[in-house]
């Protein structure tokens, strides 16, 4: 899959409390799976494998190869962890 412009595909981290998965809580972190080249004159600042933090309501949900993912715009990413 080739992403365009400043789009980023992030696999969301599972939410755990101790040894238990918490399916009703939203993950706010994840790992970059793929990204576009950035906008002309402004290259993208994340790379594959980066762990990132994003806003609670950011992105568009997407199931990529059975994984819980989000399509994000680069400005929706708060920080690289």
C-alpha positions in Angstrom: 0.0 0.0 0.0 1.4 3.4 -1.0 0.1 6.3 1.2 -0.1 9.8 -0.2 1.1 13.1 1.1 1.1 13.4 5.0 -0.9 10.3 5.7 0.3 7.8 8.3 -0.9 4.3 9.0 -0.5 3.4 12.7 -1.2 0.0 14.4 -2.9 0.8 17.7 -1.4 -0.6 20.9 -3.6 -3.0 22.8 -4.9 -1.6 26.1 -3.8 -3.7 29.1 -4.4 -3.3 32.8 -2.1 -5.8 34.4 -2.5 -9.0 32.5 -6.0 -8.2 31.2 -6.9 -6.6 27.9 -9.3 -3.7 28.2 -11.4 -3.7 25.0 -13.7 -0.8 26.0 -10.8 1.7 26.4 -9.2 3.5 23.5 -5.5 3.3 22.8 -3.8 6.6 22.3 -0.4 5.1 21.2 0.7 2.9 18.4 3.5 2.0 15.9 3.9 3.5 12.5 3.4 0.8 9.8 3.6 3.0 6.7 3.6 6.7 5.7 3.4 9.0 2.7 6.3 11.2 1.5 5.0 14.4 3.1 3.8 17.6 1.5 5.9 19.3 -1.0 8.7 21.2 0.8 7.8 19.6 4.1 9.0 16.0 4.4 7.2 13.7 6.9 8.8 13.6 10.4 7.9 10.0 11.4 9.4 6.7 10.1 8.3 3.1 10.1 8.6 1.6 13.5 8.3 4.8 15.4 6.0 4.6 18.5 3.7 7.6 18.5 1.0 9.3 20.6 -2.2 10.7 19.1 -5.4 12.4 20.0 -8.3 10.3 21.3 -10.6 11.1 18.3 -7.9 11.2 15.7 -7.8 9.2 12.5 -10.0 6.8 10.5 -10.2 3.2 11.8 -8.9 0.6 9.4 -8.4 -3.2 9.7 -5.0 -3.9 8.1 -4.2 -7.6 7.8 -6.3 -8.4 10.9 -4.6 -5.6 12.9 -6.5 -2.7 14.6 -5.1 0.4 12.8 -5.8 4.1 12.1 -5.1 6.3 9.1 -3.9 9.6 10.6 -2.8 12.9 9.2 0.7 13.8 10.4 -0.6 16.9 12.4 -2.9 14.5 14.5 0.3 12.9 15.9 1.1 14.6 19.3 4.6 13.1 19.9 7.1 10.4 18.8 7.8 8.4 22.0 
